[in-house]
Amino acid sequence: MRELAYLLDGLRCSSCLTENTLWMDLAAGLVECRECGQGALILNDDGEEP
């Protein structure tokens, strides 16, 4: 079974500056810092206009 969340190893959170705490959740379409809780949505740029 595939995991739905992946650790983004070697990256640093831009809010709290903690390294190796960013997780990418493909199912939810977001990246989240497990230290401070800051999150960012992942946009799918497939080249089509809405």
Buried (B, 14 or more C-beta within 10 A) or exposed (E): EEEEBEEBEEBBBEEEEEEBBBBBBEEEEBBBBBBEEBBEEEEEEEEEEE
